[in-house]
Amino acid sequence: MNRKYIVYQAYGSEDILNEALYSMLSFYKVHGLDYREITLVVYTDTPLHFELVLGKERVLCKSLDASLVKKWRGSIDFVHRVKIETLLDFTSTLKDDEVLYLDSDVVFIHPVQELFDKIKQGIFVMHEFEGKLNTSTFPLILKMGKFIKKHQQQLRSKGFDVPVDTGVWNAGVIGFKSSKLYILDKVLCFTDGFYKLYPKHIAEQFGFSLYLSKEGTVFDSSKYLFHYWSFKEFRGILSDFFQYHTVQGSVLSKIIQEIDYISPIKMGEPKRVYDKMHWLPKAFRKLKKNRWEMPTYKYWEGNG
């Protein structure tokens, strides 16, 4: 029987640890505390951060210390290279199982069994489509597309075939069968080579987008998972939330019950609206020092 895993990496910063813990809590909020069909795995330097809240039976912690992080950042010293190495390390011990990687700042909206069904069928999963290199609405992707178009000969000399209309997916979610391990090797090789030419944080994201789409179909997971990558202000809220429940000595069921009081979907909506504004009203708000306002939040009934 194929096994199903959800894999995280969370190390160094307490903010990242809190994000990953909140993501796991949202998993159990959606699937139920007794759900055991999917194993949660986290590569971390602070296993107690997760085990003290969830218990060892609900999360499998794998060691990721500073020396290993340094090694996995590679000669290019790239933080997102660690993601690829994490997945290579984990899948190397598997046979034909289903793996769903999540960035720490991803939360569950709906049960994800359908995503694992897609993975079992050989379909890849990423978060959401962000457009093609030559037509995306994301300026960072368009800029990278122009670089790739200009440097086609240099890329080919390194063995990289990169069509100028390649689609780019958000890599906060990556799902695949462990038997497709060889694709991770291709992503790692591309990232090492491409980052030297174009040292931007989206190099690894583009590597996954390029090679997963070359190898098959990519499925959009945004119906099931929410990635709040642009809402870093949520970290302060998470710190308050976990500090409160630590002081209160809250049991796991109570913490899970109250995670929606600070949902990043609701809390981040004013910022997302602001970010999508036309430049003129946005500039006016900046001038008035009224960009957007954080909604009030609470941890328990009666507090707000």
C-alpha angles and dihedrals in degrees: 000000000000116000124222125219138182110202130199136175115211123162144135106018121066087217090063092045090052092049092053092046091050089050091053091048089053088052091057092042089058100036102031131254093267095052110126106161091097124047119217113218127185128186103212148149091218110051093165090065087070104027095054090058104032102025124236091274093065101046133036111213121203122192119257109168129177095265092053091046089053091050093048092049084066131199089312089059092222119163095209091054085076089068092060093046090048091056092044090052094047099044093046089079096047132085114201103336132138120254128190115185120200131189112232092253096064124104132192121250101170136007111286102215090112089057090055090048088056091048091050088055090056096258118137123229129213131160108258139328114261098186139263125303091251101039109026120133088220109095092209091057093046090050091050089047091056090050092050093048091051094047102043093124092050091049092049090051087060091050096256119136105197116171112213091231095054113145120238124215130192106258098206085104124040123173128181145138113268089233085071090068091127090070090063089057089054092048091050093049092048093047092051092050100038096045090059088057097036111021098193130131093247095063093098092043090055091047091058092044092050099048100036090052090046091053099045148306123335118212123210111236099185091108089065104030134040120210113200095186094146096049103081090151086077090075092074090051091050091051091053092045096053093041090054094050092045091054091045092048089228119190119238095255091055093048091051091047091056103043092096090062086076100030109166088217091064098031094050098045096095091053093048090051090049093047091054094052123115111261095253100059088038091055090048091053091049089052091051090045089236103117098146138322128234112237117241115259140193139197100210139019113287096024118099 
